[in-house]
Amino acid sequence: MSSARITPELTKALESASSGSEPVNVFLKVQLPKHAATPTERAQEAAKIVKRVEQQSKDSPKFQYRDLDSVLQVKAGCDFVRELIRQPEILEAREVPGYSSAIIEPVKKRDVDPSEIDTPYTPPRRTTPRGR
């Protein structure tokens, strides 16, 4: 592959995939030419990278360029992603985190008696009418 930095998670996903048929969702940090000055031109340059690999592999990926941090998100087969990572414009590649990665596992898990749960505070009812 090129000199792109590849995270261990992505390397594992690419190695464990069966013959490139399973799609992989990746973030690719991209270095675009200096002449691409506007966001539209940068998006077009990023699309050219994907189209170049698409012509070689005959695979049609889903992709989106994020201009804020120069990241190209691609969902494609493993063979396509491997070839895309070899391109000279790719600086870094990592797998898109799954939904389960945002969940924090409990440290001390235990059963709780419903009577132990705090109930919302309700102020006591007035016994005297207002205004007197």
BALOBA-1460 file (C-alpha; in Angstrom, 3 decimals):
// residues 132
<rec num="1" residu="m" x="0.000" y="0.000" z="0.000"/>
<rec num="2" residu="s" x="1.034" y="3.656" z="-0.142"/>
<rec num="3" residu="s" x="2.544" y="5.674" z="2.684"/>
<rec num="4" residu="a" x="-0.926" y="6.289" z="4.113"/>
<rec num="5" residu="r" x="-1.357" y="5.626" z="7.811"/>
<rec num="6" residu="i" x="-3.907" y="2.863" z="8.288"/>
<rec num="7" residu="t" x="-5.471" y="2.136" z="11.664"/>
<rec num="8" residu="p" x="-5.195" y="-1.417" z="13.024"/>
<rec num="9" residu="e" x="-9.001" y="-1.726" z="13.062"/>
<rec num="10" residu="l" x="-9.221" y="-1.031" z="9.336"/>
<rec num="11" residu="t" x="-6.334" y="-3.376" z="8.562"/>
<rec num="12" residu="k" x="-8.107" y="-6.113" z="10.498"/>
<rec num="13" residu="a" x="-11.400" y="-5.439" z="8.713"/>
<rec num="14" residu="l" x="-9.723" y="-5.540" z="5.295"/>
<rec num="15" residu="e" x="-7.876" y="-8.781" z="6.086"/>
<rec num="16" residu="s" x="-10.885" y="-10.561" z="7.573"/>
<rec num="17" residu="a" x="-13.289" y="-9.651" z="4.753"/>
<rec num="18" residu="s" x="-14.066" y="-12.443" z="2.346"/>
<rec num="19" residu="s" x="-12.714" y="-11.689" z="-1.127"/>
<rec num="20" residu="g" x="-13.746" y="-8.034" z="-1.081"/>
<rec num="21" residu="s" x="-17.493" y="-8.601" z="-1.429"/>
<rec num="22" residu="e" x="-18.494" y="-7.210" z="1.986"/>
<rec num="23" residu="p" x="-18.690" y="-3.382" z="1.948"/>
<rec num="24" residu="v" x="-16.457" y="-1.433" z="4.302"/>
<rec num="25" residu="n" x="-17.185" y="2.108" z="5.476"/>
<rec num="26" residu="v" x="-13.991" y="4.195" z="5.798"/>
<rec num="27" residu="f" x="-12.805" y="7.734" z="6.465"/>
<rec num="28" residu="l" x="-9.866" y="8.817" z="4.299"/>
<rec num="29" residu="k" x="-7.833" y="11.927" z="5.072"/>
<rec num="30" residu="v" x="-7.046" y="13.440" z="1.660"/>
<rec num="31" residu="q" x="-4.358" y="15.848" z="0.472"/>
<rec num="32" residu="l" x="-5.736" y="17.733" z="-2.519"/>
<rec num="33" residu="p" x="-3.866" y="19.912" z="-5.038"/>
<rec num="34" residu="k" x="-3.281" y="23.545" z="-4.103"/>
<rec num="35" residu="h" x="-5.102" y="24.798" z="-7.220"/>
<rec num="36" residu="a" x="-8.416" y="23.532" z="-5.800"/>
<rec num="37" residu="a" x="-9.326" y="26.749" z="-3.983"/>
<rec num="38" residu="t" x="-13.091" y="26.513" z="-3.461"/>
<rec num="39" residu="p" x="-15.062" y="23.801" z="-1.656"/>
<rec num="40" residu="t" x="-16.652" y="22.782" z="-4.948"/>
<rec num="41" residu="e" x="-13.265" y="22.349" z="-6.646"/>
<rec num="42" residu="r" x="-11.967" y="20.322" z="-3.697"/>
<rec num="43" residu="a" x="-15.036" y="18.065" z="-3.821"/>
<rec num="44" residu="q" x="-14.452" y="17.565" z="-7.567"/>
<rec num="45" residu="e" x="-10.795" y="16.670" z="-6.969"/>
<rec num="46" residu="a" x="-11.821" y="14.137" z="-4.311"/>
<rec num="47" residu="a" x="-14.358" y="12.661" z="-6.715"/>
<rec num="48" residu="k" x="-11.616" y="12.319" z="-9.355"/>
<rec num="49" residu="i" x="-9.614" y="10.111" z="-6.990"/>
<rec num="50" residu="v" x="-12.608" y="7.830" z="-6.457"/>
<rec num="51" residu="k" x="-13.467" y="7.786" z="-10.193"/>
<rec num="52" residu="r" x="-9.869" y="6.858" z="-11.068"/>
<rec num="53" residu="v" x="-10.021" y="3.806" z="-8.812"/>
<rec num="54" residu="e" x="-13.551" y="3.059" z="-10.001"/>
<rec num="55" residu="q" x="-12.294" y="2.769" z="-13.601"/>
<rec num="56" residu="q" x="-9.600" y="0.315" z="-12.513"/>
<rec num="57" residu="s" x="-11.787" y="-1.890" z="-10.343"/>
<rec num="58" residu="k" x="-15.178" y="-1.636" z="-12.099"/>
<rec num="59" residu="d" x="-16.787" y="-1.195" z="-8.680"/>
<rec num="60" residu="s" x="-19.206" y="1.658" z="-7.940"/>
<rec num="61" residu="p" x="-18.838" y="2.949" z="-4.370"/>
<rec num="62" residu="k" x="-20.848" y="5.419" z="-2.339"/>
<rec num="63" residu="f" x="-18.759" y="8.405" z="-1.305"/>
<rec num="64" residu="q" x="-18.983" y="11.885" z="0.175"/>
<rec num="65" residu="y" x="-16.324" y="14.558" z="0.624"/>
<rec num="66" residu="r" x="-16.307" y="16.613" z="3.823"/>
<rec num="67" residu="d" x="-14.492" y="19.890" z="3.157"/>
<rec num="68" residu="l" x="-14.246" y="21.021" z="6.774"/>
<rec num="69" residu="d" x="-11.509" y="18.504" z="7.589"/>
<rec num="70" residu="s" x="-10.578" y="17.198" z="4.105"/>
<rec num="71" residu="v" x="-12.080" y="13.776" z="4.718"/>
<rec num="72" residu="l" x="-13.494" y="11.473" z="2.094"/>
<rec num="73" residu="q" x="-16.019" y="8.943" z="3.366"/>
<rec num="74" residu="v" x="-16.305" y="5.870" z="1.167"/>
<rec num="75" residu="k" x="-18.471" y="2.772" z="1.441"/>
<rec num="76" residu="a" x="-17.266" y="0.091" z="-0.936"/>
<rec num="77" residu="g" x="-15.965" y="-3.443" z="-1.204"/>
<rec num="78" residu="c" x="-12.641" y="-4.322" z="0.417"/>
<rec num="79" residu="d" x="-10.828" y="-4.650" z="-2.911"/>
<rec num="80" residu="f" x="-11.901" y="-1.141" z="-3.885"/>
<rec num="81" residu="v" x="-10.857" y="0.284" z="-0.503"/>
<rec num="82" residu="r" x="-7.452" y="-1.441" z="-0.702"/>
<rec num="83" residu="e" x="-6.835" y="0.111" z="-4.121"/>
<rec num="84" residu="l" x="-8.097" y="3.512" z="-2.977"/>
<rec num="85" residu="i" x="-5.690" y="3.522" z="-0.032"/>
<rec num="86" residu="r" x="-2.811" y="2.987" z="-2.488"/>
<rec num="87" residu="q" x="-3.500" y="6.345" z="-4.155"/>
<rec num="88" residu="p" x="-0.868" y="9.035" z="-3.486"/>
<rec num="89" residu="e" x="-3.432" y="11.619" z="-2.278"/>
<rec num="90" residu="i" x="-4.543" y="9.466" z="0.677"/>
<rec num="91" residu="l" x="-2.769" y="10.410" z="3.911"/>
<rec num="92" residu="e" x="-4.692" y="8.399" z="6.490"/>
<rec num="93" residu="a" x="-7.365" y="5.709" z="6.493"/>
<rec num="94" residu="r" x="-9.597" y="4.524" z="9.316"/>
<rec num="95" residu="e" x="-12.794" y="2.573" z="9.648"/>
<rec num="96" residu="v" x="-15.971" y="4.487" z="10.475"/>
<rec num="97" residu="p" x="-16.891" y="3.668" z="14.087"/>
<rec num="98" residu="g" x="-20.031" y="1.621" z="14.579"/>
<rec num="99" residu="y" x="-22.981" y="2.641" z="16.698"/>
<rec num="100" residu="s" x="-21.972" y="0.334" z="19.524"/>
<rec num="101" residu="s" x="-18.713" y="2.234" z="20.051"/>
<rec num="102" residu="a" x="-20.545" y="5.157" z="21.685"/>
<rec num="103" residu="i" x="-22.029" y="3.001" z="24.428"/>
<rec num="104" residu="i" x="-20.192" y="3.042" z="27.753"/>
<rec num="105" residu="e" x="-20.415" y="-0.272" z="29.580"/>
<rec num="106" residu="p" x="-21.390" y="-0.035" z="33.255"/>
<rec num="107" residu="v" x="-18.576" y="-0.511" z="35.766"/>
<rec num="108" residu="k" x="-20.467" y="-1.920" z="38.747"/>
<rec num="109" residu="k" x="-23.572" y="-3.569" z="37.386"/>
<rec num="110" residu="r" x="-26.146" y="-4.702" z="39.975"/>
<rec num="111" residu="d" x="-29.872" y="-5.243" z="40.313"/>
<rec num="112" residu="v" x="-31.792" y="-2.368" z="41.878"/>
<rec num="113" residu="d" x="-34.909" y="-2.617" z="43.987"/>
<rec num="114" residu="p" x="-37.562" y="-0.255" z="42.557"/>
<rec num="115" residu="s" x="-38.186" y="1.170" z="46.034"/>
<rec num="116" residu="e" x="-34.548" y="2.395" z="46.112"/>
<rec num="117" residu="i" x="-35.040" y="4.594" z="43.080"/>
<rec num="118" residu="d" x="-35.492" y="8.281" z="43.847"/>
<rec num="119" residu="t" x="-38.871" y="9.641" z="42.974"/>
<rec num="120" residu="p" x="-39.300" y="13.157" z="41.662"/>
<rec num="121" residu="y" x="-39.905" y="15.811" z="44.281"/>
<rec num="122" residu="t" x="-43.498" y="16.916" z="44.644"/>
<rec num="123" residu="p" x="-44.186" y="19.818" z="47.018"/>
<rec num="124" residu="p" x="-46.759" y="19.248" z="49.747"/>
<rec num="125" residu="r" x="-50.321" y="20.368" z="49.023"/>
<rec num="126" residu="r" x="-51.572" y="23.553" z="50.577"/>
<rec num="127" residu="t" x="-54.129" y="23.141" z="53.267"/>
<rec num="128" residu="t" x="-55.131" y="26.808" z="53.452"/>
<rec num="129" residu="p" x="-56.664" y="28.661" z="50.518"/>
<rec num="130" residu="r" x="-54.547" y="31.292" z="48.809"/>
<rec num="131" residu="g" x="-55.018" y="34.933" z="49.595"/>
<rec num="132" residu="r" x="-56.063" y="34.571" z="53.232"/>
